[in-house]
Amino acid sequence: MKTYQLNAEARTDLGKKAAKALRKENKIPVVLNGGKLVDLDKDGKYNGKLLAGEKVVPVGRDGKGIITTDLVVNFADVRKLIYNTDVFVIDLTYDGQTRKAVLKDLQFHPVNDNVLHIDLLEVYEDKPVVVEIPVHLEGHAVGVKAGGKLYLSMKKVKVKGLYKDIPETIILNVDNLEIGKTIKVGDCKFDNIELANAKELVIAGVRTTRAAANAVATEEGEGEAAAEGEAAAE
């Protein structure tokens, strides 16, 4: 994946009113998820030291919590990250440190489509992550040559693997795809990564067209006529 440099600041003033004020300044609230796993005391509280913007969210019932970080970024700094088909690993710098993350989720305003909130997920060298990657079809399907139509049902697929192994796009070759045949998630195998969508989901395929159906019917009709002619000659 490509790398995206992003600077942020810790956000300590939380709440809807504070978030609204930030957006008026063309800034966007951000939450960095997937931080360090820590132990909680018997009351469910974390007694360790937290940096500005950090908080602990309890997980499960085993006395554990995950550190998440509230941040704020300038809209101008994330424009290319948001409005881009590429998938990036983000070098997120704040409070004198840099962490790696990927874009997890975006929240848009229902009317004007302005970005209201960004969720990032921290990634590590040794822990798999799941991200959505664009699908690209290459080749010339035999089914298309026979009059069929190639279609793409899933423009993106979920990919699980170490972030350093995840490609920018998933490339599928369709040369051998015949009319009526499909490529499903379960059909796809890659080195070091796997697709995390349901295996029965169809990614792409070749469907028949009226022209192709007519061509098949014509061929069948000609074949039957030829067979009848041979039978009459005998």
C-alpha positions in Angstrom: 0.0 0.0 0.0 1.0 3.6 -0.5 2.0 5.7 2.5 0.1 8.9 3.5 1.6 11.4 5.9 -0.9 12.9 8.3 -0.4 15.3 11.2 -2.9 15.5 14.0 -3.4 17.1 17.4 -4.8 15.6 20.6 -8.4 16.4 21.2 -9.4 16.8 24.9 -12.5 18.9 24.5 -15.1 16.3 23.6 -18.9 16.4 23.0 -21.2 17.5 20.1 -20.8 21.2 20.8 -17.0 21.0 20.7 -17.1 18.9 17.5 -19.4 21.4 15.8 -17.0 24.2 16.6 -14.1 22.3 15.1 -16.0 21.7 11.9 -16.6 25.4 11.5 -12.8 25.8 11.6 -12.5 23.1 8.8 -11.2 20.6 11.2 -12.5 17.0 11.7 -12.6 14.9 14.8 -10.7 11.6 14.6 -10.6 8.5 16.7 -7.6 6.2 16.5 -8.8 2.7 17.4 -6.9 -0.5 18.1 -4.4 0.8 20.5 -2.5 -1.0 23.3 -4.3 -3.7 25.3 -4.1 -2.9 29.1 -5.3 -4.4 32.4 -8.2 -2.8 34.4 -8.6 -3.0 38.1 -11.6 -4.7 39.8 -13.7 -1.5 39.3 -13.0 -1.6 35.6 -10.6 1.4 35.7 -7.2 1.9 34.2 -4.6 3.2 36.7 -1.7 3.7 34.3 -0.6 6.9 32.6 -2.4 8.2 29.6 -1.3 10.8 27.1 -3.5 13.8 26.0 -6.5 12.5 24.0 -6.1 8.9 25.2 -8.8 6.9 27.0 -9.4 3.3 27.8 -12.4 1.4 26.4 -13.2 -1.9 28.3 -13.4 -5.0 26.1 -15.0 -8.3 27.1 -15.3 -9.4 30.7 -11.7 -10.4 31.5 -10.6 -7.1 33.0 -9.0 -5.8 29.8 -9.3 -2.5 28.0 -8.0 -0.9 24.7 -6.5 2.5 24.5 -8.1 4.7 21.9 -7.1 8.3 21.1 -9.2 11.3 20.3 -7.5 13.5 17.7 -8.3 16.4 15.4 -7.0 17.0 11.8 -7.4 19.7 9.3 -9.7 18.9 6.4 -7.2 20.1 3.9 -4.7 17.5 5.2 -7.1 14.5 4.7 -8.9 15.6 1.5 -6.7 13.3 -0.7 -7.0 10.5 1.8 -10.8 10.6 1.7 -11.6 11.4 -1.9 -9.2 8.8 -3.4 -9.7 5.3 -4.7 -6.2 4.3 -3.5 -5.8 2.5 -0.2 -3.1 4.0 2.1 -1.2 3.1 5.3 -1.1 6.3 7.2 1.9 7.6 9.1 0.0 9.4 11.8 2.1 11.9 13.7 0.9 13.6 16.9 2.3 14.5 20.3 5.9 13.8 19.1 5.2 10.3 18.0 4.3 8.5 14.8 1.9 5.5 14.5 0.8 3.6 11.5 -2.9 3.3 10.8 -5.5 2.6 8.1 -8.8 4.3 7.3 -11.6 2.4 9.1 -14.7 4.4 8.6 -16.1 7.8 7.6 -19.2 9.6 8.7 -20.8 12.1 6.3 -23.4 14.7 6.8 -26.7 13.3 5.4 -27.5 16.5 3.5 -24.4 18.3 2.3 -22.0 15.2 2.4 -19.4 17.1 4.5 -17.1 14.8 6.5 -18.2 14.7 10.2 -16.0 12.1 11.7 -13.1 9.8 10.8 -12.2 6.5 12.4 -8.7 5.1 12.0 -7.4 1.7 13.0 -3.8 1.4 14.3 -1.8 -1.4 12.6 1.2 -3.3 13.6 4.0 -5.2 11.9 2.9 -8.6 13.3 -0.9 -8.3 13.5 -3.2 -8.9 10.5 -5.7 -6.2 9.6 -8.8 -6.3 7.4 -9.2 -3.5 4.8 -11.2 -3.0 1.7 -9.3 -3.1 -1.6 -10.4 -2.2 -5.1 -10.9 -5.0 -7.6 -9.4 -4.8 -11.1 -10.3 -7.2 -13.9 -7.7 -8.0 -16.6 -7.7 -10.1 -19.7 -10.3 -10.9 -22.4 -13.0 -13.4 -21.4 -13.8 -16.1 -23.8 -17.4 -15.6 -22.9 -17.3 -12.0 -24.1 -15.7 -13.2 -27.4 -18.7 -15.5 -27.7 -21.1 -12.6 -27.3 -21.5 -12.5 -23.5 -21.2 -9.5 -21.3 -18.6 -9.1 -18.5 -19.8 -7.7 -15.2 -18.3 -6.7 -11.9 -20.5 -7.3 -8.9 -17.9 -6.3 -6.2 -15.9 -3.2 -6.8 -14.1 -3.7 -3.5 -13.3 -6.8 -1.4 -12.2 -7.2 2.2 -8.6 -8.4 2.4 -7.0 -9.8 5.6 -3.2 -9.8 6.1 -0.3 -7.9 7.4 -0.5 -4.3 6.2 2.9 -4.6 4.4 1.6 -7.6 2.4 -1.7 -6.0 1.3 -1.6 -4.8 -2.4 -3.1 -1.6 -3.7 -5.6 -3.5 -5.9 -6.8 -7.1 -6.2 -6.2 -8.2 -9.8 -8.3 -11.0 -11.3 -7.7 -12.5 -14.7 -10.9 -13.3 -16.7 -9.4 -14.9 -19.8 -11.0 -18.3 -19.1 -14.4 -17.0 -18.0 -17.1 -18.5 -20.2 -20.8 -17.4 -20.6 -22.7 -18.2 -17.4 -19.5 -18.6 -15.3 -18.5 -16.5 -12.3 -15.5 -15.8 -10.1 -16.5 -16.1 -6.4 -14.6 -15.0 -3.3 -13.9 -18.7 -2.5 -12.2 -19.2 -5.9 -9.5 -16.6 -5.2 -6.2 -17.6 -3.7 -3.3 -15.2 -3.0 0.1 -15.4 -1.3 0.2 -14.0 2.3 -3.4 -12.6 2.2 -6.9 -13.9 2.1 -10.3 -12.5 1.2 -12.5 -12.0 4.2 -15.9 -11.7 2.4 -18.3 -14.6 2.4 -16.9 -17.3 0.0 -20.1 -17.7 -2.0 -20.3 -14.0 -3.0 -19.8 -13.4 -6.8 -17.1 -10.9 -7.6 -17.4 -11.0 -11.4 -18.9 -13.1 -14.2 -20.0 -13.2 -17.8 -23.8 -13.2 -18.5 -25.5 -14.1 -21.7 -26.9 -11.5 -24.0 -29.8 -11.6 -26.4 -27.3 -11.6 -29.3 -25.4 -14.6 -27.8 -28.7 -16.5 -27.1 -29.8 -15.9 -30.7 -26.5 -17.1 -32.0 -26.7 -20.3 -30.0 -30.3 -20.9 -31.1 -29.2 -20.3 -34.7 -26.4 -22.8 -34.4 -28.7 -25.4 -32.8 -31.3 -24.8 -35.6 -28.7 -25.2 -38.3 -27.4 -28.4 -36.6 -30.9 -29.9 -36.4 -31.6 -29.0 -40.0 -28.4 -30.6 -41.2 -29.2 -33.8 -39.2 -32.7 -34.0 -40.7 -31.2 -33.5 -44.2 -28.8 -36.3 -43.6 -31.6 -38.6 -42.3 -33.7 -37.8 -45.4 -30.8 -38.6 -47.7 -30.4 -42.0 -46.1 
